[in-house]
């Protein structure tokens, strides 16, 4: 049982006391509505920027890995990056960030949440002025694809790509620097969140799992905690079942030292459901339930939402929950 005064500590002595409000297992539905905090209430708007990164220029994901089958699964030549800087951000402050996968994905909902909740007078229903960086995947899906390589591989590679290449590109973007000459990101890993759905959700957990020194607030919807790692990936030697190992007989979560992470997970009742017991999709809900159970057993600050009468990455779930999810994820954070 977590203490009401459960705390989080960073290596530099930063600490926070988020408490346990909202922790644990939650069931929602079957009725859904859009949260008013995810709509445009006419509050001051921030600025939206967009640019592209050429895959060929990357030192980490060039689009030419040996695991790829480019004849069947095309790789993008460039990936789009969208950046939203809320009106509440003060240029020169060291901003917290949220990196979202499959960008732009749910960026419009996150923008509205920031516009509404960064100016909230309710301390229990507010958000810090984090900058959102929505990163497009490298193309296609599943094994042998660039997206699968980035999201489903059990390593720190994608976390390094985001930290070393994407964040650097944002800070050096001429249009952004013209509007925010002193733009800077926090170095506090508790000020860095990541969010995704499906394999993007698996990527969110994996980023924090392998690099908690970089990302500590993790949001995963309809997570792909099944085996979609390339069969010829080097990581197969240590993690032969890919993200399934988080909850497999290996018990990666339970058998590893507890990491400084705050983790939101979700699964839909009909999430990639299949009647075939041999199908990966038959086990989707079970994989997420077992992952949540492992987080609970290890004593993590976690929140697990099961949504009735919904499907994979269901828009109704995002519209109903995302404001609550963001508030819970950032609970306790103290901006610099």
N, C-alpha and C positions, 0 to 999 in steps of 0.2 A: 504494500500500500504506500503510495507516494505521500510525502508530507504536504500539508497545505502550503508550506513555505518552501517547496522544492525550488532549487535555484540552479542557474546555469552559469558557468564560469568560463571565460576565455583565458588564453595563455598569458595575456598582458595584464591580468588582474580584473578585467571587466567582469561584472557579475550582474545578474538580474534575478528577480523573483516572480516568475509568471504564475505561480500557484497551480492548481489542478482543475480550474474551471474549464469545462468543455472536454476534458480528457475522457478516454474510454470509448466504448462501443455505442453507436447511435443508429437507430433505424428511422427512416423517413419515408413518406409516401403512403398510399399511391397518389395522393393529390399534390399538385405542385403549382407554385406561382412564382413570378419573378420578384425577387427581393427589391423593394423600392430603392435601396442603396446601390443597386446595380443599374439604375436608370438615370437618365439625364435630368437632374433637378434644376438646371440652370446655374449651377455654381461656377466659379471661375475655372477656366480650362487651362491645362498646361500646353506644352508644345510637343507635336509628333514629328519625328524625323525618320527618314528611311534611306538606306544605302545598300549596296551589294558587296559581297566578298567573293572573289574568284577562288574556286577550290584549288586550282593549280598553284596559287600563291601560298597555300597553307603548308606548314611543315608537319602537320599532324594528320589532317584528313584531305589528301590531295585527290581522292577519287580514283586511285590506281592500286588499291590494296589487292593482294593475291586472293583474298577471300571473296571478292566480288565477281559476279557473273554479269558483266556489262552487256552481253548479247541479249540476255533475258530481262535484266533489270537496269534500266538506264540511270546514269548518274548525272546530277545537275552540273552545269558548268559554273554556276554561281549560286550563292545562297543570299536571300534577302534578310536584312536585319532591320527591325523596327524598334524605335526607341521613343518612349513617352516619359517626359519630364514634367511632373505635376506642378501646378501653379504654386503650391506650398513650398516647393524646393527653393532654397536660398543658394544662389551661386557662390561657390567657395566653401560651402559646407561639405563635409565628407559624407556623401549620400549612401544610404543603404540601397540595395538593389534586389530586384526579382528577375531572374532569367526564366523565360518561358520557352518551351519546346514546340516544334511544329508551328513556328510563328507564321502569321500573327495570331492564329488560334483564338483564344478568349480575350484578346487584347482590349476590345471595346468594353467588355464587362469590367475588366481590371481598371481601365481608365475612369469609368464612372465611379467605381468604388473609391479610387484615390480622390477624385474631385469632391466626393461627398463626405468621406470619412477622415481625410486629413484635417478638415476644419470642424470636425465633430466636437461638441462640448461635453460629450459623454465619455469619460475616461475608460469605460468598459466597452465602448463601441467606437473605436478610433483606429487610425492607421498612421504610421510614420510616413513621411514624404519620400517613399522609395522610388527609384527610377526603374522603369520596366524595360527590359531588353528582350525582345521576342526574336528567336533565332530559328530560321527555316532549316529543315533537315536537308541532307544531301541527296535525297531522292529515293523513291520507291519504298518497299516495305519487306520485312521478313528476312529470312536467311539469304545470303548472297547479295544483299542490297546495301547501299551506302547508309541509308537510314538505320537499317538493322545493325550495321557495324557500329554506328555512333551510339545508338540507344540500348542495344541488347547485349553488348559485350561487357563482361565482368572485369572492368579495370578502371583506372583513373584517367584514361585517355581523353574521354569527352570532357571531364572536369578541367583537365589541363588545356584543352582546346578553347573552352569558353573563357577560362581565366587568362590564359596567355595571349590568345589571338583575338577573340571577340571583344573582350573588355578593352583591350588596347586599341582596337579599331574604333570603338565608340569614343574613347577619350581623345583620339587623334583626328576624328572626323571634322573637316573644316566647317561645315554648316553648323554642327552642334557647338563647336568652339566659338564661332562668331556670335551665337546667341548666349552662350554660357562660357565666357573666357576662362573662368576659374574652376571648371567642372572637375570634380574629383569623387572617387568612390572610397567608401570606408575599407579599411584593412581588417576590420573586426569580422571574423567568420560568422558571428551571430547576426551580423547585418547583411548577410548574403543568403537569399532564398532562391529556390528553383522549383518549377512547376511543370508538369506534363500529364498527358493522358495516353493510355495504352502503352506502347513501348516508350513514349516520352515520359510516362509515369515511372516506368522502370528506370529510365535514365536519371530521373530526379533522385530516386533513392540511391542509385549507384554512385552518383556524383558525391553525395554526402558520405556514403559508406566508405568509399576509398579515399576521399579527400575532405575529412571533417575540418581540416585546417583552412579550407577554402569556403565550404558551403555547409550550413548547419540547419537551415529551415527548409523542410522538404515537403512538397505537395504532390501526391500521386492519385490521379483519378483512373479507374478501370485499369489498374496496373498490370503490365505483362510480366507477372511473376511466374512465367512458364519458360520452357526451353526454346528460345528463339535465337540463341547464340550460334554463330556459324560453326558448322561441324569441323571445319579445318582451322578454326581460330586458335592461336597459341594458348589462349586462356582456357581452352578445353582441358588442358592437363591438370589445372588446379580446380576448375569449376566445370566439370563435364556436362552438367545439366543447366548451365547458364543461370538465369535469375531464379530458377526453381530451387536452387541451392539455398536461398534465403530461408526456406522453410522445409527443405527435404530432410532425408535421414542424416545429412551432413549437419543440419541445424546450425547454419552459418551465423544467424543472429544470436541464438541462445548460447552457442559455444565460443563466441568471440567476446573480447573485452567490451564492456558497454561504452559506446561512443557518445560524444557530446552532440546530440542531434535532437531536433523536435520534428516529429513526423506525422503528417496527415495522410491517411489512405482511404480509398473508397472503392466499392464494387457495386455494380447494378445487379438486380435479381436475375435478369436475362442477359448478363454480360457474356457475349460471345458463346452462348450456350449451344451445345451440340448433344444429340442423343447417342452419338457414337462414343462408347467408353474408352476407345483407343485414341480419340481425338484430343489434341492439346486443348481445344476450346471447351471440351467437356469438363475440364478441371479448373476453369478460369476463376469461378467463384470460390472454390475450395482453396486455390492458391492464395487468393487475397485474404480469406478468413484465417488461413494458417499463418500468413505473414503477420497479420494483426495480433494473433494469439502469441506468436513468438516475441513481438514487441512488448506485449503486456507482461509475459513471463520474465522478460529481462528487465522490466522496470522503466521502460522508456516513457517520456512524455509523448503520448500518441493520441490521435483521434481517428477512429475508424467509422465510416458512414456506410451503411447498407441501404440502398435505395430500392424500394419496391416498385414493380411494374415499369421498369426502365431497362434500357439497353446500353450497349457499349458506347462510352463517351457521350452519353445522352445530353443534349442541350438543356433539357428541362432540369437536370440535376445541377448543372453549372448555374443556371439562372436562379435556382432555389437556394443554393448553398454557398456560392463563391464568396459573398461578403462575409458570412460567418466563418468560412474557412480561412480567409485572409486575416480576419481579426484574431482568430485563435492562433494562427501560425506566428503572428507578430506579437502576441501577448507578452508583456514584460520587457520588450526591447527598449533600450535607452539610447536615443540618438546622440551623436557626438556634438 
